[in-house]
Amino acid sequence: MPKSFEPSVITANALIEGDVVYLRGSDWVRDLQDAEVLTDEADAQLRLIEASARSAEVVGVYLTAVDPKQGQIQTTHFREAFRATGPSNYAHGKQENV
């Protein structure tokens, strides 16, 4: 039996900066809380195809499951939280503020 579709966001890496980005409408945003949560699987797949075609802006486009609890969007997999904080070899960039 196939796994049921979970609420998801479309994520990628910005081509120039390398930052983790999330799709909101037709814009890429850098804060998960600003991302558009997709709840319909067919719509999510269509949006994923459209986002993947934007190769001049982003790379590595994919859907990732989220849990929108009490107005806060939370990732359901530790990998996504890890990606959002940047490289882990030393404190710099986003990690200086954590």
Secondary structure, DSSP 8 states (H G I E B T S, - for coil): -------EEEEEEETTT--EEEEETTEEES-GGGS--B--HHHHHHHHHHHHT-TTTEEEEEEEEEEEETTEEEESSHHHHHHHH---SSS-GGGGG-
